[in-house]
């Protein structure tokens, strides 16, 4: 085939595939260059106050002081290597003092059972308190509410709470970039489309920028994972969000119960949970939508033996999620925060030397035992950037050991589509 014939044939293929190219770019834009919180903390709507976040940090530090006042004791309880805990223990304490909660969800769904009138009052009160903390700069960097689902029995109540909260938050000057809401118990793509419509109507009514309201989809029903026709509804749901979905959150206990798993065996590591999360992971790949694991309801409360057992479990589960590519999870109790940050920091510290060596070699600065391709280099760069975002890695040590600054690392982590 001569050059002019080959060029003509290539142009024909371009025309033939242009629709597929456009659809791929629209549906799978790639990872977003934005920070992902390491956890989401859920607080019942009628218990949220101006001091909630500070109180969680103080209670977390008090739990450390009581049960693990030294790094050696914390290592012995959690099973994390003593040298790793010794390195990050001061960072954990500093984090609990400075920013104990990265993502706060004020809960008006399962965490709120006080009744209709009480919910109306609590919604406005919580919005005003959140707005005050946003204006004062004391709110967690990510924050929002979970409202009741769009299933028929709770739809009107959920809609009322969502609308009233957003209106009150906007009126009080607290609606900003960090705001995101959680759509729970989703069973159909039509519910996601309805959520998009709600966002559009609120933006228009309040004079907000188009597409400024965003939401997460909570995966806690089997109908998300396998449809009646054998399809994978969560993929349809994600794309039905029209770019507004920022995350898929696994709901440990609702999903497990819906699958008929006995209460004693409901867990983030049950095979049914792993199956659901694997489906979520594949559906979200390439979309820029973040993934979050669920929670453990084994709380570090009570006597020393109960706290220690719960800390060992939580540390192991957080680490397990991180190894499987779920960089976020839920925390339900202040004393879960120490092990959340311990497990997270230790994960990044342990993987950092190898990641930096490989990045240094990939960018022409040295040798490694790996022949890394661009996709792997991007994954290595994203790993390091996540470590920087959460506070487990410093930008200075990255530059010192690789010669790469954060801008160059970001380019590696988010390559342009070919």
Beta strands, then each sheet from edge to edge (+ up, - down):
strand 1: 39-44
strand 2: 103-107
strand 3: 142-147
strand 4: 181-183
strand 5: 215-219
strand 6: 245-250
strand 7: 290-292
strand 8: 329-331
sheet 1: 7+ 6+ 5+ 4+ 3+ 2+ 1+ 8+
end
